Amino acid sequence: MSENTATAEDPVTGEEITLPADLEVGEILDSPVSGAELEVVSTEPVTLEEAPELEEDWGE
């Protein structure tokens, strides 16, 4: 692992995945393993959760 990458556990598969080190809390990214959308919930240590499904509100 270099200074430009970080590792975290894919919450869907449990596998270790390599991510860019400049992640920000709230960032959404695609898992290279499962393809699921993941949300960064912590950066120290890097913790991921499945991103919530976006619901359309149609401006209401």
N, C-alpha and C positions, 0 to 999 in steps of 0.2 A: 504494500500500500504506500502510495506517495503522499506528499503534502497536498496534492490537488484532488485527492479522492478520500472518501469515507466509506465505511461499510455499515450496513444495517440489516436487520432480519426482515424479510418479506413476510408481512403478517398473514398472507394468504397461503404460502407454501412452507414457511419456516426456513427457507434457504437464505444464506448470507448473500447479499447483493452489494455491488460496488456502485457508489454514487459520487457525483461531484461534491467537493468539500465546501463549496459556497452556498449550501442550502439555507433556506430561510423558513422559519416556522410559518405554516399556512400554505407553503408551496405544494402544488399538485404535480406529481410526476407519474410516468408509466413504469411499471415494474418490468425489468428486462427478462424476468423469469416467468411470471404469471400473466403479464399484459394488463393487470388490473391497475386502475388509477389509485395512487397512494398519496396520502397527505402527510407532510412532515409535521409532527406534533411536538418535537423537541430536537434541538441540535446538540445538546451535551448531556448524555450521548444521543446520537441520531436515533430517533424513534419514529416509526411509521405506523399509520393505521390506514385501513381502506377508506378512500375518500367517500363522503356521503353522496348519494345520487342527487343531482341537481333537479329541483322541481320548478317547473315554469309557473310564474305567478301572474303572467299576463298583465303586469302593471297594476294589480289590484292591491 
